[in-house]
Amino acid sequence: MAWSRLLAWWRLCLGLLSVLVCLAPCVNLQPAENINYNLVHSWADKLGMELFHLGDFITRRKEVQESFKDAKVVSRNGASIVDSMAKEIEMMMDLKVSAVRRIMDTAENTALSHQNDMADKMFSYYNAKEMLEPGDPVPPIPTPAPDMDKDIGEPLIYVRPKEVVLEPRPEFHNTPVNFSVSSVHVPVNVFDRAPDVIKAIQWSENLDQIFRDNYKNDPTLSWQFFGSSTGFMRQFPASKWRKDVPVDLYDCRLRSWYMEAATSPKDIVILMDGSGSMLGQRLDIAKHVVKTILDTLGTNDFVNIFTFDKEVSPVVPCFEDTLIQANLGNIRELKEGIDLFRPKSIANYTAALTKAFELLEETKLSSRGAQCNQAIMIIGDGAPENNREVFELHNWRDPPYKPVRVFTYLIGKEVANWDDIRWMACENQGYYVHLSETAEVREMVLNYIPVMARPLVLGRHDHPVIWSQVYADIEDTKISDYLWDINQCENQKADVLEYWKVQDRMLEPSEMHRRKYRRMKDTWDQPLDPKMYQFMTTVSMPIYDRRENATRIANILGVAGTDVPINEIKKLLSPFALGVNGYAFIVTNNGYVLFHPDFRPVFQGYILKPAYNSVDMIEVELLDDDRAARDFNPVLMTIRDSIINQSTGSKWMLVKNHFDDMKRVARIKRQYYWTAIKKTPFTLVISYPEQYGVSHMDIRADQEIHRISIKGTNLRSVFSGKRWKIHPDWLFCKHSNRTFKTPEIELLYFLERMSEPGWRWPGSRSAMPPEHAAAMFSNNSSTGRYPSINEKESYYCDRQLMQALVFDARVTGWFSNNTSFNSKDDKGTSASSPIAVLMGLLPR
């Protein structure tokens, strides 16, 4: 109660101060009389002194300084801090890679051993969209059963949904899950009873055991999954699929983690027939094909689209004569450009192919683009000739090597000139597809993925480890467009309703300014840590078909992966080591931030921004150099290059930082340190301000926890009572196999353990991957067993943070004691209260 009264006095003092300043010009003044400067100066001195004494009392500055006299002030070593954090993150990520590698290896061996199994169309599995919980009503059997499904030509099959018990788990954001089995998601465009699909679902059920073993070895694992090339995705632990979205658009084969693992980085030129025959349904199918191809590309790919009639033209004029990175922003521009396209006249295939080959050659020679695979995608309703001379000139110079693959998509039900367009694909190591309906576009377009993956599959032993950029779990960017349209409709409705109220005043400057300000404010009010979306990165590996016969099979079975939530990475950053105004962020090899304090991916609290996961670091680190927008400082660009190239370095920079939801800006000098996170495409960067951020307090050796325990001090007694809390987002101590109601209860549990004999500080937050631990401990164990995270490292405690926490709690134990306020001015005269002082300052 005493503290609440003092804080109330403090707020009242500040309020009366503002009143005093506002009323000062009209206090006891005669007409034409000026304010006496010395009088106002004395008011300010007295009020300032009073406020200083009040603040000094509330904060107990002198007592705090006296309490911390045993601590020492030391300088921060930024290079050491960033190196230590990077190693912690590397160990954690190595653990995830180890889990994915075991899934990959098990999947390849399982598929090989079940290659001769027959597909059982009545096989029952845990369908994520249909499985039931105990008590759920069983859906009725379709009656009467249709004799024939016209689309597949077979009798319809009904298999009763399986039943499963699900329990909410906090580590999966309270999603109800089951750790005994995995569940299967099948896209709406995939028939789960097709022979190749149900057979893959059958043999992949054997992955459940490796899923469970992985989770036992590393309880910090998030979702584990196997994405099949047939379209379904098996995920562990089992859970129901979300049903709160308008339509299920999810297809694992279109996710970045799948595409980047299944195919190498690639340069692609898309050529779209602009002849007059490409009208009506043909045009709709062709546009759908182009958009589906774009959906399969990621930030490591480069692309451009050209339409061709008599002339060859880019769909986006500013992208002419170049390949652009396939990030969300650029893909959106290309899709908008293709929507505006209208066919005109006769198609010139020779000019289009020449343009595509020349652009790919120039890109390769200038060391731009992906510098890996190259392909040309042709979408049209038939070619008048095969253009053999163009291929001989550009693609067949050094036989049998053909640097560019050609994929052709023939559009239309009744087409005459199909031989030449098919010949283009078959003679250039590509793939030919004939499309006559929109419904078959996605499956047919995805056939190019196994072809592009052939070089990887033929290598057999090379399984690249792929880390995706940040993304919002299962969300689809099309949903963002849908939500944005709804938002625009609501704004238009609000304008109409307002017009009925204000009528002609709607166009007055004041009314227009008010509406503009209200909508700008909605734009500013963006949560920095939105809870609606779960942001993560994913580590994945391709899974190859190991079968061999007379000709080697070069098929990809799918992709194995596991999610790594961004919040889990942030927990390894030790914010206490950076200070109050310090922060850390991670940059990908493309220059995009994986996370950053100024990363704002959500608009108005619920709409994902169109290019939310391609935010460049130079767009969030703002130098104080008064340059125009997009005119980036060469110093910042040099630092960006060093970070992208995964070098180690440091640099001071003058920057601008915003505070209080962008209401205030600070111009400060900050120190930056960066180093690579080994075996990943990521670079860790830390930053803290000059002066206030360069030093921190350190405790003496005799104040360490184990020494004060030896002296007989009960650690739990330091945290007696209930008038204390710890930072909810900092990682003090964490148990891998137990959960606690509050962070404070968990802390007390570990303080009790620290007082027991045999307490040992863990060496790292993350356990060692089993295959690494096996090699390390095999020499020390006659049985060859190695400790899992459950046996050896079932908990983690941050030693430095815990030492500082216990020390701070010990020396500030007196802080919650009640006291009374008795202020004295500079002459030692006591004051009755802050209000009395303020009233005394006003002249009578």
Buried (B, 14 or more C-beta within 10 A) or exposed (E): EEEEEBEEBBEBBEEBBEEBEEEBEEBEEEEEEEEEEEEBEEBBEBBEBBBEBBEEBBEBEEEEEEBBEEBEEEEBEBBEBBBBBBBBBBBBBBBBBBBBBBBBBBBBEBBBEBEEEEBEBEBEBBBBBBBBEEEEEEEEEEEEEEEEEEEEEEEEEEBEBBEBEBEEBEBBEEBBBBBEBBBBBBBEEBBBBBEEBBBBBBBBBBBBEBBBBBBBBBBBBBBBBBBBBBBBBBBBBBBBBBEEBEEBBBBBBBBBBBBBBBBBBBBBBBBBBBBEBBEEEBBEBBBBBBBBBBBBBBBBBBBBBBBBBEBBBBBBEEBEEBBBBBBBBBBBBBBEBBEEBEBBEEBBBBBBBBBBBEBBBBBBEEEEBBEBBBBBBBBBBBBBEBBEEBBEEBBBEEEEEBBBBBBBBBBBEEBEBBEBBBBBBEBBBBBBBBBBEEEBBBBBBBEBBBBBBBEBBEEBEEBEBBBBBBBBBBBBBEBBBBBBEEBEEEEEEEEEEBEEEEEEEBEEEEBEEEBEEEEEEBEEEBBEEBEEBBBBBBBBBBBBBBEEEEEEEBBBBBBBBBBBBBBBBBBBBBBBBBBEBBBBBBBBBBBBBBBBBBBBBBBBEEBBBBBBBBBBBBBBBBBBBEEEEEEBBEEBEEBBEBBBEBEBBBBEBBBBBEEEEEEEEEEBEBBBBBBBBEEBBBBBBBBBBEEEBBEBEBBEEEBBBEEBBEEEBEBBEBBEEEEBEBEEEBBBBBBBEEEBEEBBEBBBBBBEBBBEEEEEEBEBBBBBBBEBBBEEBEEEEEEEEBBBBBEEBBBBBBBBBBBBBBBBBBBBBEBEEEEEBEBEBEEEEEBEBBEEBBEEBBEE
